[in-house]
Amino acid sequence: MRINQLKPGVTIRDWLNGKVVHFEVLDVKPVGSKFEVTFRSPLGHASAVYPGNAFVTVAS
């Protein structure tokens, strides 16, 4: 899914140290041509800025 299509509540899947980690999207805000995405995971809360056309893997 593209970053600019993310909505709060969507779960993203990523890998950390060879293990799957799920991140729940809490907020998505446009910042110029990019988007700031706030996540919650077992590791805590964090935010990151991505280009709007970047892709992430959504958990099914």
N, C-alpha and C positions, 0 to 999 in steps of 0.2 A: 504494500500500500504506500502511496506517496505521502510524505510528511504533511503536505497541504490538505490532505483528505482526513487526517486523524481527528478524532473527537474524544472528549473525556469518556472514560469507561472502556476504551479499546485496550486490549492486552497485546503487548509486543513480546516476541520471543527472541532471545539472544543467547550467546554462549559465553561463559566465563570460566576459565580454567578447565575446559572440557565438559562443563555441565551446563544444562539449559537453565536459564534464569528468565522469569516472566516479569515484565514491567507493565504496570497499569498506568495509562495516560490519565493524568489529573487535570491538565490544562494545556491549551495550545494558543499562543499569541503571535500575531504577525509582528515582525521587527524588520521594517523595511521590506526587502525582497526575501528575507529569511523568516523562520518560525522558531520561537522558543517553546520547547516542549518540556513540561514538568511531569516527572514519573514518580511512581511509588513501587518499591520492590522489597524483597527480604533484606536488602542492603540499606534501605532507608529511602529518603526523598532526594531527588536531584533534578537539575534542569540542564538542558543542552540546546544549542542553537544549530539549526540545520537549514540548508537550502530547501525551498519549498518543493523542488522536484526530486529530492532524495527519496530512496525507497527503504522501508523497514519490513521485516517479516512479522506478520500478524499471527498470533496464536489462534489455532482453530478449536 
